Amino acid sequence: MNLNQARASLNTILLIAGALITGPALAEQAKSQNTETLYLQQCAACHGPDRLGGMGPALLPENLGRLKKAEAEQVIREGRPATQMAGYKTILNDQQIAALTDFIYQPPSHELKWGEAEIRSSREVSHPQGSLPDEPVFEADLMNLFLVVEIGDHHVTLLDGDKMEPIHRFPSRFALHGGPKYSPDGRYVYFGSRDGWITKYDIYNLKVMAEVRAGINMRNIAVSADGNYVLAANYLPHSMVLFDAANLEMLDFIPVENDAGDSSRVSAVYAAPPRSSFIAALKDIPEAWEITVENREAKVRRMTTDTLLDDFFFDPGYQHLIGAARDGKHGVVIDLDTGNTTAELPLPGMPHLGSGITWEYEGRRVMATPHFRAGAISIIDMDTWEVIKTLKTEGPGFFMRSHENSRYAWADVFFGPNADKVHIIDKQTLEIVKTLQPEPGKVAAHVEFDRHGEKLLLSIWDNEGAIIVYDADTLEEEKRIPMNKPSGKYNVWNKINYEEGTSH
């Protein structure tokens, strides 16, 4: 019997025992057992004996990166509303809850495996492609829909972008990450979770179609320009996985390593529509990869980079990749045809290039990016690759957004004491013209415009939060829609048309 089988057997025995012992007696019994046994007894049935997840999310340090230890203790003690996670305050004492919390934030004592066999066995298809009606079950402009990710209780709200009213709300996997990706016609959306789950959802019928787990800890996913393929980028294991978009059948498993056999996490992967390919940057090896699909298999073209890349952005023609160096002090420009680095950018403060936007300024194309570690926004000429202006902000930022039809770009101040503020930048003067404080003391973040550029949504990033609707021209607030810690908001039209003011 191997270790996993032994743990599973012990878990079964403990669960049976637990059914016979309740309240103080169970707590008393748990005191005499080590923390791992306590985990197997109380947590393994939902989160897996190896902490890889099951009915509940994976409980590993990498997967819990956004959850503070104090918050984790609170969840164990009180449970999580609208989920199957019940509170343990009547079963476990404070010392046991603290010990469990410490345990799940420690790396496992043995190597974790998630390969082709595990991926294939994880797939579940509820509604095969073509089995659901082709007409939507609601009335709305299908191109002006928003999906709002509510991370407070792990739900997603489908929002009518004309009426600015919710249509439907449904549960999601734990900790969605990297933004959902739409099929080219906007009917299907693919969610990726930090736990590695990919969920295909039919917006027309408001139903989950299929799910598969691509990895243990996943960075993000991308959908090919033709809508035929989904590519997942993983932190753990060091891999990328190619799927048929129809029913999430695995087509190819791609170990991420260089010629010397050194492996790497994947910083991110995005589709490059004009190139009919995917572009991925590696976090631990100085390489960027271009992946094409031939005969339902991934073909990798490697490009050596001058530095490790943490995040990246494209020019509008997908001729160049603009990458943020891991040192947090500069960026590089890579010609995707030749693979050569053609320019370096002085970008101190770790730019968040994945949130970069572009627009036309005085007859030339510029891009702008906030910085994680500096109160600044860099504006870059995309012909000369020079930083033409650096705007001082009230703190480090996370997201920027605009729209081709709007005069303004919006930037939050996500990190630091001024996180309840948001800056509005005039794209013609390159000046901050207004700073809003929508809800003092609560984080204001992540703007998304409607398809026309006439209205926009801003999140109050709090469990008792809201989506605020603004007029994009007058900058006046129009209404608030209560939501549970709404994070990203994703407009169908903007995303499938790669609108210049929306990250891709």
Protein Blocks (a to p, Z undefined) as FASTA:
>chain_A
ZZklmmmmmmmmmmmmmmmpgcjllmmmmmmpcfklmmmmmmmmmnopnlnopjbccddf
klmmmpcfklmmmmmmnopehiabdcfklmbcfklmmmmmmmmmpccfbdcdddfklmmm
mpccfbgghiacfbdfbdcdfklcccdddfknopaddddfklopafbdcdddehiehiaa
ddfkomaccdddfkopacdddfklopafbdcdfbfbdfbdcddfkopaccdddfbdcddd
dddfklopafbdcddddfkopacddfbacddfknopacdddfkbccddddddeehiacdd
ddddfbdcfbdcddfklmaccdddfklpaccdddfknopafbdcddehiaafklgccdde
ehiacdddddfkbccdddddfklopafbdcddfbdcfbdcddfkbcbdcdddfbcjklmb
ccdddfklopafbdcdfbghiacehiaddfkopaccdddddfklcdddddfklopafbdc
ddehiabdcdfklmmnopakbcZZ
